[in-house]
């Protein structure tokens, strides 16, 4: 019984200590700055590519479209129904 409790405690501590992964991209802006270097990160706080390019100038970075926002504005496909007459 003691071994089982010890095993459960060790497994619980190991799973609690694992790093949590967060969403990489922000959901509110259409353009993200992908910065490279010792720390690679995404900064999704830009409303246009030109605004992002101004921030990326002189840095090891590039501007990319926000993939989570790309499909958010697509209207649902409407189905045409046939008239029974």
PDB file of N, CA, C and O in Angstrom:
ATOM      1  N   UNK A   1       0.829  -1.191   0.000  1.00  0.00           N
ATOM      2  CA  UNK A   1       0.000   0.000   0.000  1.00  0.00           C
ATOM      3  C   UNK A   1       0.872   1.252   0.000  1.00  0.00           C
ATOM      4  O   UNK A   1       0.580   2.231  -0.688  1.00  0.00           O
ATOM      5  N   UNK A   2       1.947   1.202   0.785  1.00  0.00           N
ATOM      6  CA  UNK A   2       2.841   2.352   0.861  1.00  0.00           C
ATOM      7  C   UNK A   2       3.540   2.602  -0.472  1.00  0.00           C
ATOM      8  O   UNK A   2       3.759   3.750  -0.861  1.00  0.00           O
ATOM      9  N   UNK A   3       3.887   1.527  -1.165  1.00  0.00           N
ATOM     10  CA  UNK A   3       4.555   1.657  -2.458  1.00  0.00           C
ATOM     11  C   UNK A   3       3.613   2.270  -3.498  1.00  0.00           C
ATOM     12  O   UNK A   3       4.038   3.073  -4.328  1.00  0.00           O
ATOM     13  N   UNK A   4       2.350   1.894  -3.448  1.00  0.00           N
ATOM     14  CA  UNK A   4       1.382   2.429  -4.398  1.00  0.00           C
ATOM     15  C   UNK A   4       1.155   3.925  -4.165  1.00  0.00           C
ATOM     16  O   UNK A   4       1.060   4.693  -5.122  1.00  0.00           O
ATOM     17  N   UNK A   5       1.071   4.332  -2.921  1.00  0.00           N
ATOM     18  CA  UNK A   5       0.897   5.751  -2.606  1.00  0.00           C
ATOM     19  C   UNK A   5       2.130   6.542  -3.023  1.00  0.00           C
ATOM     20  O   UNK A   5       2.013   7.642  -3.563  1.00  0.00           O
ATOM     21  N   UNK A   6       3.299   5.989  -2.776  1.00  0.00           N
ATOM     22  CA  UNK A   6       4.542   6.658  -3.181  1.00  0.00           C
ATOM     23  C   UNK A   6       4.611   6.800  -4.697  1.00  0.00           C
ATOM     24  O   UNK A   6       5.020   7.842  -5.208  1.00  0.00           O
ATOM     25  N   UNK A   7       4.215   5.758  -5.411  1.00  0.00           N
ATOM     26  CA  UNK A   7       4.227   5.807  -6.872  1.00  0.00           C
ATOM     27  C   UNK A   7       3.250   6.863  -7.389  1.00  0.00           C
ATOM     28  O   UNK A   7       3.581   7.608  -8.311  1.00  0.00           O
ATOM     29  N   UNK A   8       2.079   6.935  -6.821  1.00  0.00           N
ATOM     30  CA  UNK A   8       1.104   7.941  -7.233  1.00  0.00           C
ATOM     31  C   UNK A   8       1.596   9.355  -6.947  1.00  0.00           C
ATOM     32  O   UNK A   8       1.381  10.261  -7.752  1.00  0.00           O
ATOM     33  N   UNK A   9       2.244   9.547  -5.822  1.00  0.00           N
ATOM     34  CA  UNK A   9       2.797  10.864  -5.499  1.00  0.00           C
ATOM     35  C   UNK A   9       3.899  11.260  -6.469  1.00  0.00           C
ATOM     36  O   UNK A   9       3.965  12.414  -6.894  1.00  0.00           O
ATOM     37  N   UNK A  10       4.761  10.323  -6.823  1.00  0.00           N
ATOM     38  CA  UNK A  10       5.850  10.620  -7.759  1.00  0.00           C
ATOM     39  C   UNK A  10       5.277  10.925  -9.143  1.00  0.00           C
ATOM     40  O   UNK A  10       5.714  11.877  -9.790  1.00  0.00           O
ATOM     41  N   UNK A  11       4.322  10.147  -9.599  1.00  0.00           N
ATOM     42  CA  UNK A  11       3.711  10.419 -10.907  1.00  0.00           C
ATOM     43  C   UNK A  11       2.955  11.744 -10.912  1.00  0.00           C
ATOM     44  O   UNK A  11       2.998  12.477 -11.899  1.00  0.00           O
ATOM     45  N   UNK A  12       2.277  12.050  -9.837  1.00  0.00           N
ATOM     46  CA  UNK A  12       1.580  13.329  -9.740  1.00  0.00           C
ATOM     47  C   UNK A  12       2.534  14.507  -9.769  1.00  0.00           C
ATOM     48  O   UNK A  12       2.255  15.516 -10.417  1.00  0.00           O
ATOM     49  N   UNK A  13       3.652  14.393  -9.076  1.00  0.00           N
ATOM     50  CA  UNK A  13       4.652  15.469  -9.065  1.00  0.00           C
ATOM     51  C   UNK A  13       5.306  15.621 -10.429  1.00  0.00           C
ATOM     52  O   UNK A  13       5.600  16.737 -10.859  1.00  0.00           O
ATOM     53  N   UNK A  14       5.536  14.499 -11.114  1.00  0.00           N
ATOM     54  CA  UNK A  14       6.175  14.559 -12.430  1.00  0.00           C
ATOM     55  C   UNK A  14       5.258  15.222 -13.456  1.00  0.00           C
ATOM     56  O   UNK A  14       5.727  16.001 -14.285  1.00  0.00           O
ATOM     57  N   UNK A  15       3.976  14.928 -13.413  1.00  0.00           N
ATOM     58  CA  UNK A  15       3.064  15.548 -14.377  1.00  0.00           C
ATOM     59  C   UNK A  15       2.792  17.016 -14.039  1.00  0.00           C
ATOM     60  O   UNK A  15       2.544  17.818 -14.940  1.00  0.00           O
ATOM     61  N   UNK A  16       2.834  17.367 -12.783  1.00  0.00           N
ATOM     62  CA  UNK A  16       2.613  18.760 -12.396  1.00  0.00           C
ATOM     63  C   UNK A  16       3.821  19.626 -12.736  1.00  0.00           C
ATOM     64  O   UNK A  16       3.675  20.830 -12.949  1.00  0.00           O
ATOM     65  N   UNK A  17       5.007  19.035 -12.789  1.00  0.00           N
ATOM     66  CA  UNK A  17       6.226  19.792 -13.054  1.00  0.00           C
ATOM     67  C   UNK A  17       6.476  19.990 -14.543  1.00  0.00           C
ATOM     68  O   UNK A  17       7.351  20.772 -14.913  1.00  0.00           O
ATOM     69  N   UNK A  18       5.737  19.309 -15.401  1.00  0.00           N
ATOM     70  CA  UNK A  18       5.923  19.443 -16.845  1.00  0.00           C
ATOM     71  C   UNK A  18       5.504  20.841 -17.293  1.00  0.00           C
ATOM     72  O   UNK A  18       4.506  21.371 -16.806  1.00  0.00           O
ATOM     73  N   UNK A  19       6.259  21.443 -18.217  1.00  0.00           N
ATOM     74  CA  UNK A  19       5.894  22.785 -18.678  1.00  0.00           C
ATOM     75  C   UNK A  19       4.601  22.763 -19.477  1.00  0.00           C
ATOM     76  O   UNK A  19       4.350  21.844 -20.256  1.00  0.00           O
ATOM     77  N   UNK A  20       3.806  23.765 -19.274  1.00  0.00           N
ATOM     78  CA  UNK A  20       2.542  23.886 -19.998  1.00  0.00           C
ATOM     79  C   UNK A  20       2.792  24.615 -21.305  1.00  0.00           C
ATOM     80  O   UNK A  20       3.569  25.569 -21.345  1.00  0.00           O
ATOM     81  N   UNK A  21       2.147  24.180 -22.366  1.00  0.00           N
ATOM     82  CA  UNK A  21       2.299  24.858 -23.645  1.00  0.00           C
ATOM     83  C   UNK A  21       1.129  25.816 -23.832  1.00  0.00           C
ATOM     84  O   UNK A  21      -0.033  25.446 -23.664  1.00  0.00           O
ATOM     85  N   UNK A  22       1.459  27.033 -24.177  1.00  0.00           N
ATOM     86  CA  UNK A  22       0.430  28.054 -24.377  1.00  0.00           C
ATOM     87  C   UNK A  22       0.199  28.242 -25.868  1.00  0.00           C
ATOM     88  O   UNK A  22       0.966  27.741 -26.691  1.00  0.00           O
ATOM     89  N   UNK A  23      -0.848  28.957 -26.208  1.00  0.00           N
ATOM     90  CA  UNK A  23      -1.117  29.257 -27.606  1.00  0.00           C
ATOM     91  C   UNK A  23      -0.026  30.182 -28.111  1.00  0.00           C
ATOM     92  O   UNK A  23       0.283  31.192 -27.479  1.00  0.00           O
ATOM     93  N   UNK A  24       0.559  29.836 -29.256  1.00  0.00           N
ATOM     94  CA  UNK A  24       1.672  30.601 -29.796  1.00  0.00           C
ATOM     95  C   UNK A  24       1.235  31.952 -30.332  1.00  0.00           C
ATOM     96  O   UNK A  24       1.925  32.953 -30.142  1.00  0.00           O
ATOM     97  N   UNK A  25       0.110  31.980 -30.990  1.00  0.00           N
ATOM     98  CA  UNK A  25      -0.346  33.192 -31.665  1.00  0.00           C
ATOM     99  C   UNK A  25      -1.449  33.861 -30.868  1.00  0.00           C
ATOM    100  O   UNK A  25      -2.286  33.191 -30.264  1.00  0.00           O
ATOM    101  N   UNK A  26      -1.446  35.187 -30.871  1.00  0.00           N
ATOM    102  CA  UNK A  26      -2.544  35.927 -30.274  1.00  0.00           C
ATOM    103  C   UNK A  26      -3.729  35.914 -31.212  1.00  0.00           C
ATOM    104  O   UNK A  26      -3.554  35.834 -32.428  1.00  0.00           O
ATOM    105  N   UNK A  27      -4.910  35.990 -30.682  1.00  0.00           N
ATOM    106  CA  UNK A  27      -6.093  35.833 -31.527  1.00  0.00           C
ATOM    107  C   UNK A  27      -6.696  37.158 -31.981  1.00  0.00           C
ATOM    108  O   UNK A  27      -7.639  37.141 -32.771  1.00  0.00           O
ATOM    109  N   UNK A  28      -6.203  38.293 -31.525  1.00  0.00           N
ATOM    110  CA  UNK A  28      -6.884  39.542 -31.819  1.00  0.00           C
ATOM    111  C   UNK A  28      -6.337  40.353 -32.970  1.00  0.00           C
ATOM    112  O   UNK A  28      -6.989  41.309 -33.388  1.00  0.00           O
ATOM    113  N   UNK A  29      -5.175  40.023 -33.505  1.00  0.00           N
ATOM    114  CA  UNK A  29      -4.552  40.841 -34.544  1.00  0.00           C
ATOM    115  C   UNK A  29      -4.221  39.987 -35.762  1.00  0.00           C
ATOM    116  O   UNK A  29      -3.908  38.805 -35.614  1.00  0.00           O
ATOM    117  N   UNK A  30      -4.283  40.561 -36.965  1.00  0.00           N
ATOM    118  CA  UNK A  30      -4.087  39.764 -38.173  1.00  0.00           C
ATOM    119  C   UNK A  30      -2.635  39.470 -38.555  1.00  0.00           C
ATOM    120  O   UNK A  30      -2.387  38.599 -39.389  1.00  0.00           O
ATOM    121  N   UNK A  31      -1.672  40.181 -37.958  1.00  0.00           N
ATOM    122  CA  UNK A  31      -0.269  40.013 -38.355  1.00  0.00           C
ATOM    123  C   UNK A  31       0.588  39.726 -37.127  1.00  0.00           C
ATOM    124  O   UNK A  31       0.410  40.337 -36.073  1.00  0.00           O
ATOM    125  N   UNK A  32       1.522  38.785 -37.281  1.00  0.00           N
ATOM    126  CA  UNK A  32       2.434  38.416 -36.195  1.00  0.00           C
ATOM    127  C   UNK A  32       3.877  38.670 -36.608  1.00  0.00           C
ATOM    128  O   UNK A  32       4.243  38.473 -37.766  1.00  0.00           O
ATOM    129  N   UNK A  33       4.677  39.100 -35.673  1.00  0.00           N
ATOM    130  CA  UNK A  33       6.115  39.264 -35.853  1.00  0.00           C
ATOM    131  C   UNK A  33       6.784  38.003 -35.305  1.00  0.00           C
ATOM    132  O   UNK A  33       6.641  37.682 -34.125  1.00  0.00           O
ATOM    133  N   UNK A  34       7.510  37.295 -36.160  1.00  0.00           N
ATOM    134  CA  UNK A  34       8.233  36.093 -35.743  1.00  0.00           C
ATOM    135  C   UNK A  34       9.695  36.487 -35.599  1.00  0.00           C
ATOM    136  O   UNK A  34      10.388  36.684 -36.597  1.00  0.00           O
ATOM    137  N   UNK A  35      10.167  36.603 -34.361  1.00  0.00           N
ATOM    138  CA  UNK A  35      11.536  37.017 -34.079  1.00  0.00           C
ATOM    139  C   UNK A  35      12.405  35.792 -33.840  1.00  0.00           C
ATOM    140  O   UNK A  35      11.992  34.844 -33.172  1.00  0.00           O
ATOM    141  N   UNK A  36      13.619  35.821 -34.395  1.00  0.00           N
ATOM    142  CA  UNK A  36      14.572  34.730 -34.258  1.00  0.00           C
ATOM    143  C   UNK A  36      15.737  35.179 -33.399  1.00  0.00           C
ATOM    144  O   UNK A  36      15.974  36.378 -33.252  1.00  0.00           O
ATOM    145  N   UNK A  37      16.457  34.244 -32.837  1.00  0.00           N
ATOM    146  CA  UNK A  37      17.626  34.548 -32.026  1.00  0.00           C
ATOM    147  C   UNK A  37      17.742  33.564 -30.887  1.00  0.00           C
ATOM    148  O   UNK A  37      17.241  32.443 -30.978  1.00  0.00           O
ATOM    149  N   UNK A  38      18.412  33.978 -29.794  1.00  0.00           N
ATOM    150  CA  UNK A  38      18.521  33.067 -28.650  1.00  0.00           C
ATOM    151  C   UNK A  38      17.146  32.674 -28.115  1.00  0.00           C
ATOM    152  O   UNK A  38      16.946  31.555 -27.642  1.00  0.00           O
ATOM    153  N   UNK A  39      16.207  33.608 -28.198  1.00  0.00           N
ATOM    154  CA  UNK A  39      14.831  33.324 -27.804  1.00  0.00           C
ATOM    155  C   UNK A  39      13.942  33.605 -29.017  1.00  0.00           C
ATOM    156  O   UNK A  39      13.821  34.749 -29.455  1.00  0.00           O
ATOM    157  N   UNK A  40      13.327  32.559 -29.551  1.00  0.00           N
ATOM    158  CA  UNK A  40      12.432  32.717 -30.692  1.00  0.00           C
ATOM    159  C   UNK A  40      11.012  32.884 -30.166  1.00  0.00           C
ATOM    160  O   UNK A  40      10.554  32.104 -29.330  1.00  0.00           O
ATOM    161  N   UNK A  41      10.320  33.905 -30.661  1.00  0.00           N
ATOM    162  CA  UNK A  41       8.972  34.161 -30.170  1.00  0.00           C
ATOM    163  C   UNK A  41       8.118  34.794 -31.247  1.00  0.00           C
ATOM    164  O   UNK A  41       8.628  35.278 -32.258  1.00  0.00           O
ATOM    165  N   UNK A  42       6.814  34.788 -31.024  1.00  0.00           N
ATOM    166  CA  UNK A  42       5.830  35.441 -31.880  1.00  0.00           C
ATOM    167  C   UNK A  42       5.198  36.581 -31.094  1.00  0.00           C
ATOM    168  O   UNK A  42       4.852  36.428 -29.923  1.00  0.00           O
ATOM    169  N   UNK A  43       5.053  37.723 -31.753  1.00  0.00           N
ATOM    170  CA  UNK A  43       4.370  38.869 -31.163  1.00  0.00           C
ATOM    171  C   UNK A  43       3.234  39.249 -32.098  1.00  0.00           C
ATOM    172  O   UNK A  43       3.464  39.872 -33.135  1.00  0.00           O
ATOM    173  N   UNK A  44       2.022  38.884 -31.743  1.00  0.00           N
ATOM    174  CA  UNK A  44       0.863  39.113 -32.614  1.00  0.00           C
ATOM    175  C   UNK A  44       0.101  40.348 -32.147  1.00  0.00           C
ATOM    176  O   UNK A  44      -0.988  40.237 -31.585  1.00  0.00           O
ATOM    177  N   UNK A  45       0.670  41.505 -32.378  1.00  0.00           N
ATOM    178  CA  UNK A  45       0.027  42.729 -31.963  1.00  0.00           C
ATOM    179  C   UNK A  45       0.024  43.778 -33.054  1.00  0.00           C
ATOM    180  O   UNK A  45       0.058  44.974 -32.765  1.00  0.00           O
ATOM    181  N   UNK A  46      -0.017  43.343 -34.313  1.00  0.00           N
ATOM    182  CA  UNK A  46       0.075  44.285 -35.430  1.00  0.00           C
ATOM    183  C   UNK A  46      -1.173  44.204 -36.292  1.00  0.00           C
ATOM    184  O   UNK A  46      -1.734  43.129 -36.509  1.00  0.00           O
ATOM    185  N   UNK A  47      -1.594  45.360 -36.777  1.00  0.00           N
ATOM    186  CA  UNK A  47      -2.806  45.416 -37.589  1.00  0.00           C
ATOM    187  C   UNK A  47      -2.512  45.374 -39.080  1.00  0.00           C
ATOM    188  O   UNK A  47      -3.427  45.151 -39.873  1.00  0.00           O
ATOM    189  N   UNK A  48      -1.251  45.582 -39.490  1.00  0.00           N
ATOM    190  CA  UNK A  48      -0.915  45.530 -40.910  1.00  0.00           C
ATOM    191  C   UNK A  48       0.509  45.013 -41.079  1.00  0.00           C
ATOM    192  O   UNK A  48       1.312  45.045 -40.146  1.00  0.00           O
ATOM    193  N   UNK A  49       0.805  44.538 -42.285  1.00  0.00           N
ATOM    194  CA  UNK A  49       2.149  44.050 -42.592  1.00  0.00           C
ATOM    195  C   UNK A  49       3.153  45.205 -42.543  1.00  0.00           C
ATOM    196  O   UNK A  49       4.276  45.023 -42.071  1.00  0.00           O
ATOM    197  N   UNK A  50       2.767  46.383 -43.022  1.00  0.00           N
ATOM    198  CA  UNK A  50       3.699  47.521 -43.030  1.00  0.00           C
ATOM    199  C   UNK A  50       4.035  47.955 -41.604  1.00  0.00           C
ATOM    200  O   UNK A  50       5.175  48.329 -41.328  1.00  0.00           O
ATOM    201  N   UNK A  51       3.074  47.910 -40.709  1.00  0.00           N
ATOM    202  CA  UNK A  51       3.338  48.246 -39.310  1.00  0.00           C
ATOM    203  C   UNK A  51       4.310  47.222 -38.706  1.00  0.00           C
ATOM    204  O   UNK A  51       5.227  47.592 -37.974  1.00  0.00           O
ATOM    205  N   UNK A  52       4.108  45.959 -39.010  1.00  0.00           N
ATOM    206  CA  UNK A  52       4.986  44.903 -38.506  1.00  0.00           C
ATOM    207  C   UNK A  52       6.389  45.021 -39.112  1.00  0.00           C
ATOM    208  O   UNK A  52       7.386  44.845 -38.412  1.00  0.00           O
ATOM    209  N   UNK A  53       6.463  45.322 -40.423  1.00  0.00           N
ATOM    210  CA  UNK A  53       7.767  45.465 -41.076  1.00  0.00           C
ATOM    211  C   UNK A  53       8.581  46.604 -40.475  1.00  0.00           C
ATOM    212  O   UNK A  53       9.805  46.510 -40.387  1.00  0.00           O
ATOM    213  N   UNK A  54       7.919  47.668 -40.066  1.00  0.00           N
ATOM    214  CA  UNK A  54       8.625  48.775 -39.433  1.00  0.00           C
ATOM    215  C   UNK A  54       9.238  48.324 -38.108  1.00  0.00           C
ATOM    216  O   UNK A  54      10.330  48.767 -37.751  1.00  0.00           O
ATOM    217  N   UNK A  55       8.559  47.465 -37.390  1.00  0.00           N
ATOM    218  CA  UNK A  55       9.079  46.951 -36.129  1.00  0.00           C
ATOM    219  C   UNK A  55      10.172  45.907 -36.350  1.00  0.00           C
ATOM    220  O   UNK A  55      11.091  45.792 -35.540  1.00  0.00           O
ATOM    221  N   UNK A  56      10.078  45.150 -37.437  1.00  0.00           N
ATOM    222  CA  UNK A  56      11.046  44.092 -37.719  1.00  0.00           C
ATOM    223  C   UNK A  56      12.323  44.618 -38.369  1.00  0.00           C
ATOM    224  O   UNK A  56      13.306  43.884 -38.472  1.00  0.00           O
ATOM    225  N   UNK A  57      12.326  45.867 -38.807  1.00  0.00           N
ATOM    226  CA  UNK A  57      13.469  46.436 -39.499  1.00  0.00           C
ATOM    227  C   UNK A  57      14.717  46.419 -38.618  1.00  0.00           C
ATOM    228  O   UNK A  57      14.704  46.915 -37.492  1.00  0.00           O
ATOM    229  N   UNK A  58      15.788  45.844 -39.145  1.00  0.00           N
ATOM    230  CA  UNK A  58      17.055  45.798 -38.428  1.00  0.00           C
ATOM    231  C   UNK A  58      17.161  44.650 -37.441  1.00  0.00           C
ATOM    232  O   UNK A  58      18.158  44.544 -36.727  1.00  0.00           O
ATOM    233  N   UNK A  59      16.176  43.809 -37.390  1.00  0.00           N
ATOM    234  CA  UNK A  59      16.193  42.668 -36.465  1.00  0.00           C
ATOM    235  C   UNK A  59      16.100  41.375 -37.258  1.00  0.00           C
ATOM    236  O   UNK A  59      15.711  41.379 -38.426  1.00  0.00           O
ATOM    237  N   UNK A  60      16.454  40.284 -36.625  1.00  0.00           N
ATOM    238  CA  UNK A  60      16.279  38.969 -37.239  1.00  0.00           C
ATOM    239  C   UNK A  60      14.829  38.552 -37.010  1.00  0.00           C
ATOM    240  O   UNK A  60      14.528  37.779 -36.101  1.00  0.00           O
ATOM    241  N   UNK A  61      13.946  39.071 -37.841  1.00  0.00           N
ATOM    242  CA  UNK A  61      12.516  38.822 -37.664  1.00  0.00           C
ATOM    243  C   UNK A  61      11.815  38.918 -39.003  1.00  0.00           C
ATOM    244  O   UNK A  61      12.327  39.526 -39.944  1.00  0.00           O
ATOM    245  N   UNK A  62      10.646  38.318 -39.080  1.00  0.00           N
ATOM    246  CA  UNK A  62       9.812  38.431 -40.266  1.00  0.00           C
ATOM    247  C   UNK A  62       8.360  38.520 -39.845  1.00  0.00           C
ATOM    248  O   UNK A  62       7.989  38.096 -38.750  1.00  0.00           O
ATOM    249  N   UNK A  63       7.545  39.073 -40.722  1.00  0.00           N
ATOM    250  CA  UNK A  63       6.120  39.230 -40.443  1.00  0.00           C
ATOM    251  C   UNK A  63       5.344  38.130 -41.149  1.00  0.00           C
ATOM    252  O   UNK A  63       5.574  37.844 -42.324  1.00  0.00           O
ATOM    253  N   UNK A  64       4.436  37.528 -40.424  1.00  0.00           N
ATOM    254  CA  UNK A  64       3.639  36.431 -40.963  1.00  0.00           C
ATOM    255  C   UNK A  64       2.169  36.698 -40.640  1.00  0.00           C
ATOM    256  O   UNK A  64       1.860  37.334 -39.633  1.00  0.00           O
ATOM    257  N   UNK A  65       1.261  36.213 -41.492  1.00  0.00           N
ATOM    258  CA  UNK A  65      -0.157  36.344 -41.161  1.00  0.00           C
ATOM    259  C   UNK A  65      -0.510  35.461 -39.967  1.00  0.00           C
ATOM    260  O   UNK A  65       0.046  34.375 -39.804  1.00  0.00           O
ATOM    261  N   UNK A  66      -1.410  35.921 -39.159  1.00  0.00           N
ATOM    262  CA  UNK A  66      -1.836  35.163 -37.984  1.00  0.00           C
ATOM    263  C   UNK A  66      -2.711  33.998 -38.451  1.00  0.00           C
ATOM    264  O   UNK A  66      -3.806  34.227 -38.964  1.00  0.00           O
ATOM    265  N   UNK A  67      -2.255  32.758 -38.284  1.00  0.00           N
ATOM    266  CA  UNK A  67      -3.030  31.623 -38.799  1.00  0.00           C
ATOM    267  C   UNK A  67      -4.331  31.386 -38.037  1.00  0.00           C
ATOM    268  O   UNK A  67      -5.263  30.800 -38.587  1.00  0.00           O
ATOM    269  N   UNK A  68      -4.412  31.823 -36.796  1.00  0.00           N
ATOM    270  CA  UNK A  68      -5.643  31.632 -36.039  1.00  0.00           C
ATOM    271  C   UNK A  68      -6.700  32.642 -36.429  1.00  0.00           C
ATOM    272  O   UNK A  68      -7.891  32.390 -36.249  1.00  0.00           O
ATOM    273  N   UNK A  69      -6.285  33.783 -36.961  1.00  0.00           N
ATOM    274  CA  UNK A  69      -7.236  34.812 -37.371  1.00  0.00           C
ATOM    275  C   UNK A  69      -7.629  34.649 -38.834  1.00  0.00           C
ATOM    276  O   UNK A  69      -8.643  35.201 -39.261  1.00  0.00           O
ATOM    277  N   UNK A  70      -6.856  33.911 -39.602  1.00  0.00           N
ATOM    278  CA  UNK A  70      -7.087  33.790 -41.035  1.00  0.00           C
ATOM    279  C   UNK A  70      -8.453  33.197 -41.352  1.00  0.00           C
ATOM    280  O   UNK A  70      -9.084  33.596 -42.331  1.00  0.00           O
ATOM    281  N   UNK A  71      -8.911  32.266 -40.556  1.00  0.00           N
ATOM    282  CA  UNK A  71     -10.179  31.618 -40.845  1.00  0.00           C
ATOM    283  C   UNK A  71     -11.310  32.123 -39.954  1.00  0.00           C
ATOM    284  O   UNK A  71     -12.429  31.617 -40.038  1.00  0.00           O
ATOM    285  N   UNK A  72     -11.044  33.093 -39.117  1.00  0.00           N
ATOM    286  CA  UNK A  72     -12.069  33.577 -38.196  1.00  0.00           C
ATOM    287  C   UNK A  72     -13.140  34.399 -38.898  1.00  0.00           C
ATOM    288  O   UNK A  72     -14.291  34.410 -38.462  1.00  0.00           O
ATOM    289  N   UNK A  73     -12.778  35.091 -39.984  1.00  0.00           N
ATOM    290  CA  UNK A  73     -13.726  35.982 -40.643  1.00  0.00           C
ATOM    291  C   UNK A  73     -14.451  35.343 -41.822  1.00  0.00           C
ATOM    292  O   UNK A  73     -15.225  36.011 -42.507  1.00  0.00           O
ATOM    293  N   UNK A  74     -14.213  34.082 -42.061  1.00  0.00           N
ATOM    294  CA  UNK A  74     -14.860  33.413 -43.182  1.00  0.00           C
ATOM    295  C   UNK A  74     -16.314  33.138 -42.811  1.00  0.00           C
ATOM    296  O   UNK A  74     -16.583  32.470 -41.813  1.00  0.00           O
ATOM    297  N   UNK A  75     -17.249  33.645 -43.604  1.00  0.00           N
ATOM    298  CA  UNK A  75     -18.657  33.396 -43.273  1.00  0.00           C
ATOM    299  C   UNK A  75     -18.999  31.926 -43.516  1.00  0.00           C
ATOM    300  O   UNK A  75     -18.394  31.278 -44.370  1.00  0.00           O
ATOM    301  N   UNK A  76     -19.946  31.415 -42.782  1.00  0.00           N
ATOM    302  CA  UNK A  76     -20.323  30.016 -42.998  1.00  0.00           C
ATOM    303  C   UNK A  76     -20.940  29.814 -44.377  1.00  0.00           C
ATOM    304  O   UNK A  76     -21.546  30.728 -44.937  1.00  0.00           O
ATOM    305  N   UNK A  77     -20.783  28.635 -44.906  1.00  0.00           N
ATOM    306  CA  UNK A  77     -21.319  28.321 -46.224  1.00  0.00           C
ATOM    307  C   UNK A  77     -22.834  28.175 -46.107  1.00  0.00           C
ATOM    308  O   UNK A  77     -23.342  27.404 -45.293  1.00  0.00           O
ATOM    309  N   UNK A  78     -23.534  28.930 -46.936  1.00  0.00           N
ATOM    310  CA  UNK A  78     -24.990  28.833 -46.885  1.00  0.00           C
ATOM    311  C   UNK A  78     -25.430  27.748 -47.865  1.00  0.00           C
ATOM    312  O   UNK A  78     -24.861  27.599 -48.947  1.00  0.00           O
ATOM    313  N   UNK A  79     -26.415  27.023 -47.480  1.00  0.00           N
ATOM    314  CA  UNK A  79     -26.936  25.963 -48.333  1.00  0.00           C
ATOM    315  C   UNK A  79     -28.173  26.468 -49.062  1.00  0.00           C
ATOM    316  O   UNK A  79     -29.057  27.088 -48.469  1.00  0.00           O
ATOM    317  N   UNK A  80     -28.213  26.201 -50.304  1.00  0.00           N
ATOM    318  CA  UNK A  80     -29.396  26.536 -51.079  1.00  0.00           C
ATOM    319  C   UNK A  80     -30.380  25.398 -50.971  1.00  0.00           C
ATOM    320  O   UNK A  80     -30.033  24.228 -51.132  1.00  0.00           O
ATOM    321  N   UNK A  81     -31.576  25.754 -50.704  1.00  0.00           N
ATOM    322  CA  UNK A  81     -32.607  24.719 -50.629  1.00  0.00           C
ATOM    323  C   UNK A  81     -33.507  24.831 -51.841  1.00  0.00           C
ATOM    324  O   UNK A  81     -33.803  25.928 -52.315  1.00  0.00           O
ATOM    325  N   UNK A  82     -33.926  23.715 -52.323  1.00  0.00           N
ATOM    326  CA  UNK A  82     -34.816  23.710 -53.466  1.00  0.00           C
ATOM    327  C   UNK A  82     -36.266  23.919 -53.018  1.00  0.00           C
ATOM    328  O   UNK A  82     -36.694  23.427 -51.974  1.00  0.00           O
ATOM    329  N   UNK A  83     -36.955  24.617 -53.790  1.00  0.00           N
ATOM    330  CA  UNK A  83     -38.365  24.822 -53.519  1.00  0.00           C
ATOM    331  C   UNK A  83     -39.120  23.545 -53.910  1.00  0.00           C
ATOM    332  O   UNK A  83     -38.864  22.977 -54.971  1.00  0.00           O
ATOM    333  N   UNK A  84     -40.039  23.096 -53.067  1.00  0.00           N
ATOM    334  CA  UNK A  84     -40.771  21.868 -53.413  1.00  0.00           C
ATOM    335  C   UNK A  84     -41.752  22.085 -54.558  1.00  0.00           C
ATOM    336  O   UNK A  84     -42.383  21.125 -55.000  1.00  0.00           O
ATOM    337  N   UNK A  85     -41.901  23.295 -55.048  1.00  0.00           N
ATOM    338  CA  UNK A  85     -42.879  23.595 -56.104  1.00  0.00           C
ATOM    339  C   UNK A  85     -42.229  23.718 -57.429  1.00  0.00           C
ATOM    340  O   UNK A  85     -42.905  23.968 -58.427  1.00  0.00           O
TER     341      UNK A  85
END
